[in-house]
Amino acid sequence: MLEAAIMIEGQNGLNWSRWQKIVRLVEELGFVGLYRSDHFTNMNPPDKDSLELWVSLTWLASNTKRIEFGPLVTPVSFRHPALTARMASAVDDLSNGRLTLGLGAGWQEREHHVFAFNLLDKKPRFDRFEEGLQVITLLLNSETPVSFDGAYYQLREATLLPRPLRPGGPRILIGGNGPNRTPSLVARFSHEWNAMFLTVEQFKEANRRIDDALEKSNRDLKSVRRSMMTGCVFGHNDLSLKEKLEARGRSKEELHQRGIIAGSTSEVKEQLQMLAEAGLQRIMLQWLDLDDLSGLEALAKAVH
């Protein structure tokens, strides 16, 4: 059975009032999880509220009991991976093991320019990401002090205390559709692969690449959960759906071609069923209107 979670864009006007309402509602409605992006700004002006990721997840960990949660994804370009490992371990403990640590290389040029973070060109960016994954997994998994001498990060007899309550700390998620480095990084470091905006056929193809990489690494294919984050345009009645499609400026068919879940209750269920049959285990439905809580309630009834 395909698990349904909610994903929100944290740079899209997220503040404490909205976050607290959404967290409580997602917990009440029976969604399996709540995930959010980690951005300082939007891609283009105007800037909107953007609640800091780890502070918001700390509140969630303390004020929910059931839902899983995490960043989709937190870039190593913003924070030293040792800091990320420390915060993730603590938040996972606080939530009794409900955090999934989604990690990424970084991509959005504007926020890196505005706050003077070094994004790097593509190859060195992924080289740095690989080192960040090494540092994080070393710190989370090692019971004794560790050293690491990379081009971007160094550790000198570093240890993470207190030790994570979960052996190895939170599950690591790596997101991306890339055909080359992403599958090998997933096979080496992650417990979950998260695709983005793929049609059923595109997902099948990308999923096969993950399987191939896992086989080459002698890992059990079932050891990595397969999830996907994609857009969601849902209307609980014809008028609601028509308004949302008009706001997007695209037809249902055009959205489907971009891998977006769009339609009425029956249409949404059919799309989710096809993805489940293709091997998808969890879907994170991107909910862009942070104030449309009644729509979120209707979506919960449609997918459960």
N, C-alpha and C positions, 0 to 999 in steps of 0.2 A: 504493500500500500504506500502511495506517495505521500510523504509528510509535507505539510504546508506551513511555511513561516512567513513573516512579514519583514521587509527590508525598507528602511527609510533613508533619505539623503540628508545627512546631518548638516550640510551647508545650505540647506534649502529653507531656512527660517526656524531651525530648531532652537528652542529655548526651554527653560525649566518647566514652564506651564505646559507646553505642548508635549514635552518628553514624558512628564509624569502621567498625563492623561493617556498617552499612547501605550506606555508600558503597562499600566494597570488594565487597560482594555484588552491588549493582546493576551495578557495572562488570563483574564476572565473568559475570553472568547474561545479558548481551546487551541489556538495556534501552537505549534510545537516550539517556535522560537521567534526572537526579534533581533534583527541585525541592522547595523547602520554603517554608513560610509564614514571615513575619517578624512575630512578636508577642512582647510582653513578658510577657503573662499570658494565661490562658484567659478566656473570656467570663464564667465564673462560678467561684467557689472550688470546690475547693481549688486553690491554685497548685501547679504542677509545674515540674520542670526545664525551662529554656528557653534553649538555647545561643544565644549572640549570632550573628546572621545572618552578618555579613561576616567574622567570625573563622572561623566554620565553613566558609564558602565558600573562604576562603584556604587552609585545610587541604586541602579537596577538590581545589582547583586544583593543589596541589603533589603530591598522592598518587594521582592518576588520570591516565590518558593518553587516554581515549576519550570518556567520556560528556559530554554537554552538561549544563548545570546553571544554576540561578539562583533568585532569589526569586519566589514567587507569592503576593503581590507585596510590594515594599518601599514603605511609605507615605512620602510627602514630609512627613507630619506629625511624624515621628520625627527626621529628620536634614535639615539644610540641603541642598538639591539640589547645591550645589557640592561638598559632602563626599561625597555619593553618587556624583557623576560621577568624582571622584578615585579613590575606592575601586574602583568598577566598572571603570574603565580599567585600573587596576593588576592587579586579579584576572583580567581578561580576558587581559591580556598574559601573566600568570603561567601561564595554562592553555593558551596558544597558540590563543586565540580560541574558547573553548568556552562562554563566559558569555552567557546571555540576560538582559538587565536588565529584569525585570518591575517596573513602577511602578504605584502606586495612590495614591488620595487619603486613605486611612485610613477606618476605619469602626467599630472596636470601642471602645465607650465606656468600658469598665472600665479597660483599660490606659492610656488617655489620662488618665482621672481619677487613677488610682493614681500615675502617674509625672509628672503635671502637664504633659502635652502638650496643646496647644490643638487640639481636634478641629474646632471651628467648626460652624456650621449647614451644611446641605447645599449651598446655592448658593455661599457664600464658600469652602467646602471645595473645591469643584470649580474655583472661580476660582483658588485657591492651587495646586491640582494643575496647572492649565494653565500657570501661571507657572513651576512647578517643571519641567515638561516643556520649556518654552522655555529655561530656564537650563541644564538638562542637555544638551540638544541643541546649544545655542550652544557650550558648553565642549568637547563632544566633537568637534564638526565644524570649529571655527574654528582656523586655523593662526596667527592673529594675535590680540592681546588684544581682548576684547569688553567692552562696557558694556551694562547692562540696568537699567531704572528701573521696577520694578513696585510694586504695592501691598504685596506680601509679601516680595519679594526684590529685591536690588540688586547689580549688579556694576559695578566701576569699573576698566576696563582690565585685566580678569582674564584669565589664560591658564592652560591646563592643560599642565603639563610634568612628565615627558616626554610627548610626543604619543603617543596610542594607536597600537599597532602595526597594528591594523586601521584603515583609513581610516574615520573617523566613530565609532570605538570599538565597543563591543558592540552587538548587535542589541537594540532596545527592544521590549518587550512591554507592551501595555496590556490589562488584564483587565476584564471586566464584561459584563453582559447588558443594560445600560440602553439604551433606544431613542433617546435624545436626544443627550446630550453624548458618550457613549462612541464612537459611530461616527465623529463628526467629529474627535475627538481621535486615534482610530486612524488615520484618513486623513491627518492632519497630521503625526503624530509617530512612528508605530510601524512596525516590521517584522513584527509578529506580534500577532494578536488572540486572546485567551484567554477563551473562554466558560466558564460554570460551571453544572454540574448541569442540563443541558438534555436533554429527550427529542429524538428525531430530528426531529420536526416543529417543535419549538421552535428547534432549532439551525438548521434550514433558514430559518425566518423571520428569526432574528437575523442569519444569514449574509447574507441578501439586503440587510439594512440596511447591513451593512459594504460590500457591493458597491456599493450606491447612493452611499454617502459617498465611496468611492474614485473612482467615475466623476465625481462632482461636482468632485473635486479633481484630475481628469485624471491619476490614478495607475493604473498597470497593476494589474488585479485580482490578478495572480499575485505582486505585490510584497509582499503581506502573507500570511504563513502563518496558517492557521486551526487553532487548537488548543483543547482543552477540558480543564478539570480537573473530575473528578467522583468520587463515591464508588465503592468497589469492595468487593463482598461475594462472595468466591470460595471455593468448597470443592472440593478435589481429589477428594473422594468424598462420598457422600450424607450420612454422619454429620457430617463437617466442615461441610458447607453448612448442615445443619439446626441445628447449634450456633451458627453465626454469624448465621443468620436470627433465632434465638431471642434472641440477645444484642442484636440491633437492635430486636426487638419488632415487626417488620414482615414481611409476606410478600414473596416475590419480586416479585409483581405491583405491590405498593405501592411498592417501591423503584424498579421500572422507571418508574412514573409520575412519580417525582421525578428521573429522569434518571440514576439510579445503575446502574452495571454490576453485575449480580448473577446468580449461577447457577453451573452446572457448566461444564466446559471447553467443551462444544459450545454451551451457551447464551451464554457470554461471547463466543465467536468470532462467533456470529450477530449479537449486538448491535454488536460492533465493525465487522463487515462493513457493517451498515446505516448506521452513522455515516460510514464511509469513502465509501459511495455517495452520501451527502448532502453530501460536500465536506470532511469533517473530515480533516486531515492528520496531526495528532499528538494523542494522548490522554495526560493525566497522571492515572494511577490513584492515588487517595488511599488510602494504606496506613496505617490508624490504629494497629494493634498493632505498636509499634516492636520488640517482642521476638519476633514471629512470623516468624522468618527461614526456617523450613521452608515456611511458607505462601507466602512471597515466591518461593522456588524453584519451587514448584508453579505459581504464577501465571505465571512466566516460561516454563515449558514449555507452558502453555495458550495464551499470546498470540503465541508465536513459531512 
